[in-house]
Amino acid sequence: MTCLVNILVALVLLAAVFYFIVRYSMKSEIKAAMERDPAASRMYEVIFTYAGIHALFFYKIANRLKKMSVPFFPRFLSQVARGFTGIEIHPGAKIGKGLFIDHGMGVVIGETAVVGDNVTLFQGVTLGGTGKETGKRHPTIGDNVVVGAGAKVLGNITIGNNVNIGANAVVIRTVEDDSTVVGVPGRVAKKLGKRIPGGINLDHTSLPDPLQQAIEKLQHEIDHIEHELGEYHKGKHKDK
Ligand SMILES: CC(C)(COP(=O)(O)OP(=O)(O)OC[C@H]1O[C@@H](n2cnc3c(N)ncnc32)[C@H](O)[C@@H]1OP(=O)(O)O)[C@@H](O)C(=O)NCCC(=O)NCCS
C-alpha cells in the first residue's frame, strides 16, 4: 500500500514538473492551440493531451542539443517523440513561434525545412524533400500558413505568407503570398480572397495538369472513334 502511495506521489510530482516546464517554455504554442482549436477549452488538457505540443517540446530540446553539436542524442530524442506522438520533426528544422500541429499523427518535418510564425499543420502533413536533392531540400513556409490534412509540400520551394493549402494537396512549386492552393499537383484556386477565373491559374505556377491532359486525350480519342464508326455506318447504308 505504501509503495502504491509512493508511486502515485511520484507520478503527481512528475506531472506537476512537466506541467510547469511545458507551460512556461511553450507559451506561444499553447496559446496557438487554445486559439485555433475550438475543442481546446482548458490549458491543462492542451499540456497533457496534445500530441503536437509534446512533439514540439521534444523538438525544442533536440534542436538545442543539435545546435550544441551533441551527436546522436538529438535524432534519438526525435525518434522517441515520434514513437509516442506519431509526429517526426527533424532536430535540424527551423521552426518559428506559435506552430500548432492539430491531431498530429503522420506529420513529418524534414531537416532543412523552415516554418514561419503562426503556422497550422493538420495530421498527415509532410514538409519533405522530393528525394532528388541534397543540401536545402525541404520547403520554407511563411507566416500564418495553414496546411490541410494529408497535404504534401515537397522540395526546396517557398510558401508565402497567409497561404492556405487544401487538404490532400501536393505542392511542388513556390506559392506567392495570400493564395489558396488545392489539388494534385497544387494549383492556385484563390488569390487575395478572389477566386481565380476558370478555377485554375496555370500561369501562376507554370504547372501542367497531367490529369486534365489525360482526360482531354481520352476525349479526343473517343471523338475520333465515334467519327470513324459514324463514317463506317454511313458507308454501310449507302451500300444497301
Ligand atoms: C483550402 C481550404 C483551407 C479553404 O481555403 P479558402 O481560401 O477558404 O478556399 P475556398 O474554400 O474558398 O475554396 C477555393 C476553391 O478550392 C476548392 N477546394 C477547397 N479545398 C479543397 C481541397 N482540399 N481539395 C480540392 N479543392 C478544394 C473549393 O471547392 C473552391 O473551388 P471553387 O472555386 O471551384 O468553388 C480548406 O478547404 C481546406 O482544405 N482546409 C484544410 C482543413 C483540414 O485539413 N481540416 C482537417 C481537420 S481534422
The ligand as a Gaussian input file, in Angstrom:
#p B3LYP/6-31G(d) Opt

LIG

0 1
 C       -8.246000      25.100000     -48.785000
 C       -9.005000      25.467000     -47.518000
 C       -8.023000      25.915000     -46.458000
 C      -10.002000      26.600000     -47.778000
 O       -9.352000      27.792000     -48.182000
 P      -10.181000      29.016000     -48.750000
 O       -9.209000      30.079000     -49.129000
 O      -11.273000      29.388000     -47.803000
 O      -10.776000      28.422000     -50.097000
 P      -12.305000      28.055000     -50.537000
 O      -12.974000      27.213000     -49.511000
 O      -12.980000      29.329000     -50.966000
 O      -12.042000      27.130000     -51.824000
 C      -11.461000      27.631000     -53.030000
 C      -11.665000      26.564000     -54.099000
 O      -10.863000      25.407000     -53.802000
 C      -11.689000      24.239000     -53.650000
 N      -11.154000      23.459000     -52.535000
 C      -11.120000      23.813000     -51.228000
 N      -10.471000      22.871000     -50.515000
 C      -10.078000      21.911000     -51.384000
 C       -9.366000      20.691000     -51.250000
 N       -8.905000      20.285000     -50.076000
 N       -9.119000      19.962000     -52.362000
 C       -9.555000      20.364000     -53.592000
 N      -10.248000      21.530000     -53.772000
 C      -10.514000      22.280000     -52.685000
 C      -13.097000      24.793000     -53.366000
 O      -14.093000      23.895000     -53.764000
 C      -13.086000      26.060000     -54.198000
 O      -13.263000      25.708000     -55.543000
 P      -14.263000      26.580000     -56.496000
 O      -13.658000      27.967000     -56.506000
 O      -14.191000      25.877000     -57.815000
 O      -15.596000      26.546000     -55.838000
 C       -9.872000      24.291000     -46.993000
 O      -10.812000      23.882000     -47.979000
 C       -9.049000      23.093000     -46.563000
 O       -8.759000      22.184000     -47.326000
 N       -8.695000      23.106000     -45.255000
 C       -7.971000      22.048000     -44.620000
 C       -8.691000      21.756000     -43.323000
 C       -8.273000      20.436000     -42.718000
 O       -7.317000      19.805000     -43.123000
 N       -9.014000      20.031000     -41.713000
 C       -8.717000      18.834000     -41.021000
 C       -9.403000      18.910000     -39.688000
 S       -9.210000      17.433000     -38.811000

